[in-house]
Amino acid sequence: MTANLEPQQVAVQASHAALEAGSLYGAQLSSHLVLLTIKDEYLLKEFHQELEEKGVQSVLFFEPDYNPPQYTALCTELISENQRRLFRKLKLYR
């Protein structure tokens, strides 16, 4: 998620992205939800591209109701142990 989200929007945007990813990649009983932040929309789109280049399927969520409309969250397919390193540069949402 982008770091500029208001706290009350974090769950909403994360849920939107998770719902889209679940419909694309299928929900698994062993799924985990980890909320990480990235500075802004530009870096979010850049990170999405990086994941795609490394073979990790992900979906960006576009929030049309924001002013200006923007990408706010990303959700991936299930991540393997080896793929976890790709997320080290992101901060855990607190």
Secondary structure, DSSP 8 states (H G I E B T S, - for coil): -BTTS-HHHHHHHHHHHHHHHHHHH---TT-----EEBS-HHHHHHHHHHHHHTT--EEEEEETTSSS-EEEEEEES---TGGGGGGTTSEE--
